[in-house]
Amino acid sequence: MSSDSAHDHLSGLDAFLGSVTGVDLISELYGETEATLVYDVHTSIPAIGTQRTAEFFHLAQGRIDTIRLIFDATPWHAVLQAATPS
């Protein structure tokens, strides 16, 4: 998935958040210029169920300058294809 603008990104995020039923934090690791979170995202989408996710944050001058979201997107392919008009 990708977004062409901040507005498009936030619109997609709203749709995703509508399917989230809960989040369980598994691990959090911190350094001076980085942080990593590992968590399970529980969804109301039967084809997805629970999505194991990791996020890596990099800091520069006290602010987040990079976020890397890591997860297996395979279950989402069919869901996104079904949601896309032909």
Residue frames as qw, qx, qy, qz and C-alpha x, y, z in Angstrom:
[[0.000, 0.890, 0.457, 0.000, 0.00, 0.00, 0.00],
 [0.407, -0.025, -0.001, 0.913, 1.12, 3.52, -0.61],
 [0.049, 0.855, 0.438, -0.275, -0.31, 7.02, -0.33],
 [0.475, 0.541, 0.212, 0.661, 0.17, 9.94, -2.66],
 [0.049, -0.625, 0.116, -0.770, -0.51, 12.54, 0.04],
 [0.019, -0.095, 0.735, -0.671, -0.95, 12.96, 3.77],
 [0.612, 0.055, 0.132, -0.778, -4.73, 13.23, 3.21],
 [0.787, 0.165, -0.509, -0.306, -4.81, 9.90, 1.33],
 [0.391, 0.192, -0.817, 0.378, -2.70, 8.28, 4.03],
 [0.227, -0.044, 0.587, -0.776, -4.98, 9.48, 6.83],
 [0.726, 0.094, -0.120, -0.670, -8.09, 8.37, 4.92],
 [0.728, 0.164, -0.663, -0.067, -6.67, 4.87, 4.57],
 [0.187, 0.169, -0.765, 0.592, -5.65, 4.86, 8.21],
 [0.504, -0.049, 0.300, -0.808, -9.21, 5.74, 9.29],
 [0.825, 0.111, -0.349, -0.430, -10.55, 2.79, 7.28],
 [0.571, 0.197, -0.756, 0.251, -7.98, 0.45, 8.84],
 [0.050, -0.166, 0.642, -0.747, -8.68, 1.67, 12.38],
 [0.677, -0.060, -0.008, -0.733, -12.37, 0.93, 11.83],
 [0.868, 0.058, -0.465, -0.166, -11.50, -2.78, 11.65],
 [0.337, 0.310, -0.723, 0.517, -9.23, -2.85, 14.72],
 [0.682, -0.564, -0.364, -0.290, -10.79, -4.43, 17.80],
 [0.668, -0.730, 0.126, 0.070, -7.73, -4.36, 20.04],
 [0.512, 0.670, -0.464, 0.271, -3.94, -4.23, 20.32],
 [0.847, -0.518, 0.023, 0.113, -1.67, -6.28, 22.58],
 [0.155, 0.854, -0.488, 0.094, 1.86, -4.98, 23.13],
 [0.972, -0.028, -0.186, 0.139, 4.37, -7.82, 23.11],
 [0.722, -0.237, -0.036, 0.649, 7.68, -5.97, 23.41],
 [0.154, 0.980, 0.022, 0.124, 9.14, -2.48, 23.50],
 [0.775, -0.156, 0.030, 0.612, 12.84, -1.75, 23.07],
 [0.079, 0.994, 0.070, 0.013, 14.42, 1.70, 23.33],
 [0.694, -0.021, 0.004, 0.719, 17.74, 3.32, 22.55],
 [0.174, -0.512, -0.093, 0.836, 18.87, 6.95, 22.45],
 [0.227, 0.378, -0.338, -0.831, 17.89, 7.39, 18.80],
 [0.451, 0.010, -0.750, -0.484, 15.55, 4.48, 18.15],
 [0.537, -0.064, 0.623, -0.565, 12.64, 2.46, 19.44],
 [0.347, 0.032, -0.842, -0.413, 11.04, -0.81, 18.36],
 [0.602, -0.033, 0.455, -0.655, 7.54, -2.00, 19.24],
 [0.226, -0.005, -0.927, -0.298, 6.21, -5.50, 18.58],
 [0.436, 0.119, 0.495, -0.742, 2.46, -5.96, 18.95],
 [0.143, 0.307, 0.912, 0.232, -0.57, -7.94, 17.81],
 [0.339, 0.110, -0.051, -0.933, -3.36, -6.03, 16.08],
 [0.273, 0.309, 0.903, -0.125, -6.72, -7.80, 16.45],
 [0.235, 0.097, -0.343, -0.904, -9.16, -7.08, 13.62],
 [0.628, 0.255, 0.491, -0.548, -12.82, -7.76, 12.90],
 [0.607, 0.509, -0.431, -0.432, -11.85, -9.07, 9.45],
 [0.938, -0.158, 0.286, -0.116, -12.08, -12.89, 9.52],
 [0.842, 0.472, -0.101, 0.240, -9.46, -13.29, 6.75],
 [0.236, 0.701, -0.425, 0.521, -6.98, -11.27, 8.83],
 [0.775, -0.474, -0.398, 0.126, -7.79, -12.09, 12.44],
 [0.497, -0.811, 0.103, 0.291, -4.69, -11.09, 14.39],
 [0.625, 0.708, -0.128, 0.302, -1.83, -9.32, 12.61],
 [0.721, -0.470, -0.002, 0.509, 1.62, -9.60, 14.22],
 [0.334, 0.887, 0.054, 0.315, 3.34, -6.25, 13.64],
 [0.635, -0.378, -0.083, 0.669, 6.67, -4.55, 14.39],
 [0.216, 0.947, 0.113, 0.211, 7.42, -0.85, 14.14],
 [0.679, -0.154, -0.065, 0.715, 10.86, 0.70, 14.13],
 [0.020, 0.986, 0.158, 0.045, 11.18, 4.40, 14.93],
 [0.654, 0.085, -0.075, 0.748, 14.34, 6.43, 14.30],
 [0.182, -0.928, -0.243, 0.216, 14.86, 9.79, 16.01],
 [0.537, 0.292, 0.034, 0.791, 16.86, 12.79, 14.84],
 [0.033, 0.295, -0.164, 0.941, 17.14, 15.94, 16.93],
 [0.207, 0.095, 0.692, -0.686, 14.56, 14.59, 19.36],
 [0.645, 0.326, 0.079, -0.687, 11.90, 13.96, 16.70],
 [0.745, 0.151, 0.646, 0.072, 10.78, 10.88, 14.80],
 [0.205, 0.609, -0.415, -0.644, 12.26, 11.10, 11.32],
 [0.431, 0.201, -0.791, -0.384, 11.62, 7.55, 10.11],
 [0.696, -0.091, 0.546, -0.457, 9.03, 4.88, 10.85],
 [0.341, 0.232, -0.840, -0.353, 9.31, 1.39, 9.38],
 [0.761, -0.059, 0.332, -0.554, 6.21, -0.79, 9.70],
 [0.198, 0.317, -0.909, -0.185, 6.90, -4.51, 9.31],
 [0.665, 0.068, 0.578, -0.468, 4.20, -7.16, 8.90],
 [0.269, 0.066, 0.887, 0.369, 3.15, -9.99, 6.60],
 [0.373, 0.307, -0.040, -0.874, 0.81, -8.35, 4.07],
 [0.094, -0.003, -0.925, -0.369, -0.21, -11.63, 2.43],
 [0.063, 0.485, 0.844, -0.220, -3.61, -11.92, 4.18],
 [0.137, 0.631, 0.188, -0.740, -4.44, -8.35, 3.16],
 [0.031, -0.164, 0.664, 0.729, -4.11, -8.99, -0.59],
 [0.072, -0.413, -0.866, -0.273, -7.52, -10.67, -0.94],
 [0.100, -0.704, -0.533, 0.459, -9.17, -8.16, 1.40],
 [0.030, -0.568, 0.151, 0.809, -7.86, -5.16, -0.56],
 [0.005, -0.002, -0.771, -0.636, -8.69, -6.77, -3.89],
 [0.068, -0.554, -0.829, -0.033, -12.28, -7.41, -2.75],
 [0.100, -0.746, -0.354, 0.555, -12.58, -3.77, -1.58],
 [0.092, -0.391, 0.382, 0.832, -11.28, -2.30, -4.86],
 [0.650, 0.547, 0.283, -0.446, -14.01, -1.60, -7.44],
 [0.681, 0.117, 0.596, 0.409, -13.46, -3.33, -10.78]]
